[in-house]
Amino acid sequence: DNPLGVHLRAMGIGAGYIAVEAADVTESHRLARVRRDFVANVSHELKTPIGALQLLAEALLDATEPADAQADLPEDLVAARRFAERIQHESTRLGRLVQELLELTRLQGAEPQPPPEPVSVDWVIAEVVDRTRTGASARRIDVVVEGERGLTVYGSDTQLATAVANLVENAINYSGEDTTVRITARAVDEHVEIAVADQGIGIAPTDVDRIFERFYRADQARSRSTGGTGLGLAIVKHIASNHGGRVEVSSTLGGGSTFTLRLPARPPDDLLATLPSAGI
Ligand code: ADP
């Protein structure tokens, strides 16, 4: 046994371990991919029939609309309209569920992520305020923007807008009328924090650890007909981690909640490498 032989054998064993482990990782990656593809395919296939249901319910509502709004409709027509409204409501909810499932599988890596780009936090917030305006005014909720301007984070502008929009939509959905939702951006150390604070129903301590899980909805939320899917926060969590950040919550039951998205204020290394002024 010369030292070289011992060395080679050691390497051989080592390589064996590495090969076995690599096979395990490959197998679990393969299974994860099969699962994601399955969910993505089913979701995609469901889009068309759900769209058809929505259109049919709409057509039914149009066709049974009374010419004279004051006139009394026959009882069976009133019932038919109520059912059509229900079909419309449920199919809209199903449509959102499918869309969010697709979004989640995309974020979990079924598709390549877009390369990171500098994203203006002001743009993200303005986009979210715009997107949630109708929902907020329907509930007479004031959405107020505070904090620092001109901040930059790095990643995908559309994903970041989706994440903040999900937080603001929740803040609106789980608050009473005539309340305020505050969006605050600020730089903290090497991070940018975007906080969404509401004066809503709050979250019980027993639920707070679970709300980022897929499909988890707290009791109080389930009893409110928000049309929620239980996927919004899982999406936020994935977007945060895809951006090298995280999302946190502090909440008091009955006293409102604050969700904070914490994102790195420095570009990731792969973006730095592509910038001419690398090293900033
Ligand atoms: P959804 O809102 O569709 O139910 P989410 O994943 O967005 O699903 O949220 C999960 C759960 O977390 C909600 O069902 C609700 O119980 C709770 N939650 C989220 N945001 C808030 C909030 N701002 N105030 C109170 N509860 C909230």
Residues whose N, C-alpha, C, O or C-beta is under 5 A from the ligand:
A	BS01	ADP	N170 A171 Y174 G200 I201 G202 I203 I211 Y216 R217 A218 A221 G228 T229 G230 L231 G232 L233 A234 S257
